[in-house]
């Protein structure tokens, strides 16, 4: 299928749907103003849209326009483009406003705590929080819960926090799995750089922590390389580090920005076959280097779901009077390698953050297992 080829709607099905809409709207005896107002309701998809009933469009009962807040640690990082699409799409389906996107651009915890305090003061109906610190968010979370505001962790989690659920990848397990692949292409005594944006951050440090025991067991040397929270700085930092450590044999990255930086450095200095590298997440430069063989693999943790699922779970908690309690959701550990990178590069989708337009592509005919 071509990169941007999408399924077209069958005109016959469209006409059936149109007739059903007209029947349900009662336009046999309706005036033009009525039609106009009904179309406005449908286009807005707000709380008032819940009065529209159609067997092909099952809707929830009439409900308030619940307002949620997502507190993030790197609000402008391209990894979270798909996350924001996920929460937007979920909100549109549910007939609620798009959740607020706020927090910090540079992993400054105090800014995130302030954003959470503001959400509590505004009496938001739910908060999704990237818990990148083991202590700082405990008190705000407890205050939110005491105020009847549900809190769900996404992308980053800490076991000491009383959040109701976590939606995201198991970072410790993922780090160990990545390390197992790296030891297969290195040998005892080789130097491995663990490239991490912000050492100690709850969303990415576990990926290093999970890998280190595997490296130690294999007799690999490893060093921590801090790329920095800002994507614009990561390339310069990784480039400078490599020039001072050309004896490195593998660069293992644990975040999206540093993955792009490592992919760029490998390509810039023609290191394919000389210095190994791996990525995290599915930025286009990373995928291109996986396809070219410059990176051994990258990891897809499905950023879209990290926006979509918390929005749905917060909504269900509200509309069910708290009976539909949020549940932990592992968004997975998917290795993207040369053998399966093709579809990522072939299709531009909101689901991976590589395109803004809605799309509908046919899935593969066979599912690998």
C-alpha positions as CSV (number, residue, x, y, z in Angstrom):
1,X,0.0,0.0,0.0
2,X,1.3,3.5,-0.8
3,X,2.5,5.6,2.1
4,X,-0.6,7.8,2.3
5,X,-3.2,5.5,0.7
6,X,-6.3,5.4,2.9
7,X,-9.5,3.3,2.7
8,X,-12.4,5.2,1.0
9,X,-15.9,5.1,2.3
10,X,-18.4,3.1,0.2
11,X,-20.9,5.6,-1.2
12,X,-23.7,3.0,-0.6
13,X,-22.8,2.7,3.1
14,X,-22.6,6.5,3.3
15,X,-26.1,6.8,1.9
16,X,-27.5,4.3,4.4
17,X,-25.8,6.1,7.2
18,X,-27.2,9.4,5.9
19,X,-30.7,8.0,5.7
20,X,-30.4,6.6,9.3
21,X,-29.3,10.0,10.5
22,X,-32.2,11.8,8.8
23,X,-34.7,9.2,10.3
24,X,-33.3,9.6,13.8
25,X,-33.2,13.3,13.6
26,X,-36.9,13.3,12.6
27,X,-36.4,15.6,9.7
28,X,-39.4,14.4,7.8
29,X,-41.3,17.2,9.6
30,X,-38.3,19.3,10.6
31,X,-37.3,22.7,9.5
32,X,-33.9,23.8,8.1
33,X,-33.0,25.6,11.4
34,X,-33.5,22.2,13.2
35,X,-31.1,20.5,10.8
36,X,-28.6,23.3,11.3
37,X,-28.6,23.0,15.1
38,X,-28.4,19.2,14.9
39,X,-25.3,19.4,12.6
40,X,-23.8,21.9,15.0
41,X,-24.3,19.5,17.9
42,X,-22.7,16.6,16.0
43,X,-19.8,18.7,14.9
44,X,-19.1,20.0,18.4
45,X,-19.3,16.5,19.9
46,X,-19.7,18.1,23.3
47,X,-21.7,16.9,26.2
48,X,-24.9,17.9,24.5
49,X,-24.1,15.5,21.6
50,X,-25.1,12.7,23.9
51,X,-28.8,13.3,23.1
52,X,-28.2,11.9,19.6
53,X,-28.9,8.2,19.3
54,X,-28.0,5.8,16.5
55,X,-27.4,2.1,16.6
56,X,-24.2,2.6,14.6
57,X,-22.9,5.3,16.9
58,X,-23.3,4.1,20.5
59,X,-22.8,6.9,22.9
60,X,-22.6,7.3,26.7
61,X,-25.4,8.7,28.6
62,X,-25.6,12.5,28.9
63,X,-22.6,13.7,31.0
64,X,-20.7,16.8,32.0
65,X,-17.9,18.1,29.9
66,X,-15.2,16.5,32.2
67,X,-12.0,18.4,32.1
68,X,-8.7,16.5,32.7
69,X,-5.1,17.6,33.0
70,X,-2.0,15.9,31.8
71,X,1.2,16.9,33.6
72,X,4.3,16.2,31.6
73,X,8.0,16.6,32.2
74,X,9.1,17.5,28.6
75,X,6.1,19.1,27.1
76,X,7.7,20.0,23.8
77,X,9.5,16.7,23.2
78,X,8.5,15.1,19.9
79,X,8.0,11.7,21.6
80,X,4.8,13.0,23.2
81,X,3.3,14.2,19.9
82,X,1.5,10.8,19.6
83,X,0.5,11.0,23.3
84,X,-1.2,14.3,22.7
85,X,-3.0,12.9,19.6
86,X,-4.1,9.9,21.7
87,X,-5.7,12.1,24.4
88,X,-7.3,14.4,21.7
89,X,-8.8,11.4,19.9
90,X,-10.1,9.8,23.1
91,X,-11.7,13.1,24.1
92,X,-13.4,13.5,20.8
93,X,-14.8,10.0,20.9
94,X,-16.1,10.6,24.5
95,X,-17.5,14.0,23.8
96,X,-15.4,15.9,26.3
97,X,-12.9,18.8,26.0
98,X,-9.3,17.9,25.0
99,X,-7.3,17.5,28.3
100,X,-5.0,20.3,29.2
101,X,-1.3,19.6,28.4
102,X,1.0,21.2,30.9
103,X,4.1,20.7,33.1
104,X,7.7,21.5,32.3
105,X,9.8,21.6,29.1
106,X,13.0,20.6,30.8
107,X,12.1,18.0,33.5
108,X,12.0,20.7,36.2
109,X,10.0,18.9,39.0
110,X,9.0,22.1,40.8
111,X,7.3,23.3,37.6
112,X,5.4,20.0,37.3
113,X,4.3,20.2,41.0
114,X,3.0,23.7,40.4
115,X,1.1,22.5,37.4
116,X,-0.5,19.8,39.5
117,X,-1.4,22.2,42.2
118,X,-3.1,24.4,39.7
119,X,-5.1,21.4,38.4
120,X,-6.2,20.6,41.9
121,X,-7.2,24.2,42.6
122,X,-9.1,24.3,39.3
123,X,-11.0,21.2,40.5
124,X,-10.2,19.2,37.4
125,X,-12.0,15.9,37.1
126,X,-8.9,13.9,36.7
127,X,-5.1,14.2,36.4
128,X,-2.6,12.1,34.4
129,X,0.9,12.5,35.7
130,X,4.4,11.5,34.6
131,X,5.9,10.6,38.0
132,X,9.6,11.2,37.3
133,X,10.5,11.8,41.0
134,X,10.1,9.3,43.8
135,X,9.0,11.8,46.5
136,X,8.0,15.2,45.1
137,X,4.6,14.1,43.7
138,X,3.5,12.1,46.7
139,X,1.9,15.0,48.6
140,X,0.1,16.6,45.6
141,X,-1.2,13.2,44.6
142,X,-2.6,12.6,48.1
143,X,-4.2,16.1,48.1
144,X,-5.8,15.4,44.7
145,X,-7.2,12.0,45.9
146,X,-8.5,13.6,49.2
147,X,-10.3,16.2,47.0
148,X,-11.9,13.4,45.0
149,X,-9.7,13.9,41.9
150,X,-8.4,10.6,40.4
151,X,-4.7,10.5,39.5
152,X,-3.3,8.1,36.9
153,X,0.5,7.8,36.2
154,X,1.6,7.6,32.6
155,X,5.0,7.1,31.0
156,X,6.8,7.2,34.4
157,X,5.9,5.7,37.7
158,X,7.1,5.4,41.2
159,X,6.0,2.6,43.6
160,X,5.7,4.9,46.6
161,X,3.1,7.1,45.0
162,X,-0.6,6.5,45.7
163,X,-1.8,7.1,42.1
164,X,-4.6,4.8,41.1
165,X,-2.9,3.1,38.2
166,X,0.0,3.3,35.8
167,X,-0.3,3.4,32.0
168,X,3.0,2.8,30.2
169,X,5.9,0.5,29.7
170,X,7.6,-1.6,32.4
171,X,10.9,0.3,32.1
172,X,13.0,-1.9,34.2
173,X,12.0,-5.0,32.3
174,X,12.4,-3.2,29.0
175,X,16.0,-2.1,29.9
176,X,17.0,-5.7,30.7
177,X,15.5,-6.9,27.4
178,X,17.4,-4.3,25.5
179,X,20.7,-5.2,27.2
180,X,20.2,-8.9,26.4
181,X,20.2,-7.9,22.7
182,X,23.3,-5.7,23.1
183,X,25.5,-8.4,24.8
184,X,24.9,-10.6,21.7
185,X,26.7,-8.1,19.5
186,X,29.5,-7.1,21.9
187,X,32.3,-9.0,23.7
188,X,33.8,-8.9,27.2
189,X,35.7,-5.7,27.9
190,X,33.9,-3.6,25.3
191,X,32.8,-0.1,26.4
192,X,29.0,0.6,26.3
193,X,27.7,4.1,26.7
194,X,24.3,4.4,28.4
195,X,23.0,7.6,26.9
196,X,20.2,9.2,29.0
197,X,18.7,12.6,28.9
198,X,18.3,13.2,32.6
199,X,20.0,10.6,34.9
200,X,17.8,9.7,37.9
201,X,14.5,10.6,36.1
202,X,11.8,8.1,37.0
203,X,10.7,7.5,33.4
204,X,14.1,6.6,31.9
205,X,16.6,5.7,34.8
206,X,14.9,2.3,35.2
207,X,15.9,1.5,31.6
208,X,19.5,1.9,32.6
209,X,19.0,0.1,36.0
210,X,17.5,-2.9,34.2
211,X,20.4,-3.1,31.7
212,X,23.4,-2.7,34.1
213,X,23.2,-6.1,35.7
214,X,23.1,-7.7,32.3
215,X,26.2,-5.7,31.2
216,X,28.0,-6.6,34.3
217,X,27.3,-10.3,34.0
218,X,28.6,-10.2,30.4
219,X,31.8,-8.4,31.5
220,X,31.0,-5.2,29.6
221,X,32.3,-1.8,30.8
222,X,29.6,0.9,30.9
223,X,29.5,4.6,31.5
224,X,26.6,7.0,31.9
225,X,26.4,9.8,29.3
226,X,23.9,12.7,30.1
227,X,22.4,14.0,26.9
228,X,20.3,16.7,28.5
229,X,16.5,17.3,28.7
230,X,16.3,19.6,25.7
231,X,16.4,17.9,22.3
232,X,18.4,20.7,20.7
233,X,21.2,20.1,23.2
234,X,21.3,16.3,23.0
235,X,22.9,16.1,19.6
236,X,25.7,18.5,20.5
237,X,26.3,16.6,23.8
238,X,26.4,13.1,22.3
239,X,28.5,14.3,19.4
240,X,31.1,15.9,21.7
241,X,31.1,12.8,24.0
242,X,31.8,10.5,21.1
243,X,34.7,12.6,19.8
244,X,36.3,12.2,23.2
245,X,35.6,8.5,23.5
246,X,36.1,6.9,20.1
247,X,36.9,3.6,21.9
248,X,33.2,3.1,22.6
249,X,31.8,-0.1,21.0
250,X,28.1,0.4,21.6
251,X,25.8,3.4,22.4
252,X,22.7,2.3,24.2
253,X,20.1,5.1,24.4
254,X,17.0,5.1,26.7
255,X,15.0,8.1,25.4
256,X,13.7,9.5,22.2
257,X,15.9,12.6,21.9
258,X,19.1,10.8,22.6
259,X,18.2,8.1,20.2
260,X,17.9,10.6,17.4
261,X,21.3,12.1,18.5
262,X,23.0,8.7,18.5
263,X,21.5,7.8,15.1
264,X,22.7,11.2,13.7
265,X,26.2,10.7,15.1
266,X,26.5,7.2,13.7
267,X,25.4,8.5,10.3
268,X,27.6,11.6,10.4
269,X,30.9,9.8,11.3
270,X,30.0,6.7,9.1
271,X,30.2,4.4,12.1
272,X,28.0,1.6,10.7
273,X,29.8,-1.7,11.4
274,X,32.3,0.0,13.7
275,X,30.2,1.3,16.6
276,X,26.9,-0.3,17.5
277,X,23.9,1.7,18.6
278,X,20.3,1.2,19.7
279,X,17.4,3.6,20.0
280,X,14.3,4.0,22.0
281,X,11.0,5.1,20.5
282,X,10.1,5.6,16.9
283,X,11.4,9.0,15.7
284,X,11.9,9.0,11.9
285,X,15.7,9.5,12.0
286,X,15.9,6.5,14.4
287,X,13.8,4.3,12.1
288,X,15.8,5.3,9.1
289,X,19.0,4.2,10.8
290,X,17.4,1.0,11.9
291,X,16.5,0.4,8.2
292,X,20.0,1.3,7.1
293,X,21.6,-1.0,9.7
294,X,23.2,1.9,11.6
295,X,21.1,1.0,14.7
296,X,20.6,-2.5,15.7
297,X,17.1,-1.9,17.0
298,X,14.7,0.6,18.7
299,X,11.8,0.1,21.0
300,X,8.2,1.1,20.5
301,X,6.4,1.8,23.8
302,X,3.2,3.0,22.0
303,X,3.1,6.7,23.0
304,X,-0.4,7.1,21.6
305,X,-1.8,4.7,24.1
306,X,-0.2,6.7,26.9
307,X,-2.5,9.6,26.0
308,X,-5.6,7.6,24.9
309,X,-5.9,5.1,27.7
310,X,-5.6,7.5,30.7
311,X,-8.2,9.8,29.1
312,X,-10.7,6.9,28.7
313,X,-10.0,5.5,32.2
314,X,-10.5,8.9,33.9
315,X,-13.7,9.3,31.9
316,X,-15.0,5.9,32.9
317,X,-14.2,6.6,36.6
318,X,-16.2,9.8,36.5
319,X,-19.3,8.5,34.6
320,X,-19.5,5.3,36.7
321,X,-19.5,7.1,40.0
322,X,-16.0,5.8,40.7
323,X,-16.9,2.1,40.2
324,X,-14.8,1.7,37.0
325,X,-11.5,2.0,38.8
326,X,-8.4,2.8,36.6
327,X,-6.2,-0.3,36.1
328,X,-2.6,-0.8,35.2
329,X,-1.9,-1.0,31.5
330,X,1.4,-2.1,30.1
331,X,1.8,-0.4,26.7
332,X,4.3,-3.0,25.7
333,X,7.8,-3.7,24.6
334,X,8.0,-3.9,20.9
335,X,11.5,-4.3,19.2
336,X,11.7,-2.5,15.9
337,X,14.4,-4.1,13.8
338,X,15.4,-4.1,10.2
339,X,13.0,-7.0,9.6
340,X,9.9,-5.1,10.7
341,X,10.8,-1.4,10.4
342,X,9.2,-1.2,6.9
343,X,5.6,-0.4,8.0
344,X,6.7,2.3,10.3
345,X,8.4,4.2,7.5
346,X,5.7,3.3,4.9
347,X,2.8,4.9,6.8
348,X,2.4,8.3,8.2
349,X,0.1,8.0,11.2
350,X,-1.2,9.8,14.3
351,X,-0.6,6.6,16.2
352,X,3.2,6.9,15.9
353,X,3.2,10.7,15.8
354,X,4.6,10.9,12.3
355,X,1.5,12.6,10.8
356,X,-1.5,14.7,12.0
357,X,-4.1,13.5,9.6
358,X,-6.6,10.8,10.5
359,X,-5.8,7.6,8.5
360,X,-7.0,4.1,8.1
361,X,-4.5,1.5,6.8
362,X,-5.1,-2.2,6.4
363,X,-3.2,-4.3,9.0
364,X,-0.8,-7.0,7.9
365,X,-2.3,-10.2,6.6
366,X,-0.3,-12.3,9.0
367,X,0.5,-11.5,12.7
368,X,3.9,-12.6,13.9
369,X,4.0,-14.5,17.2
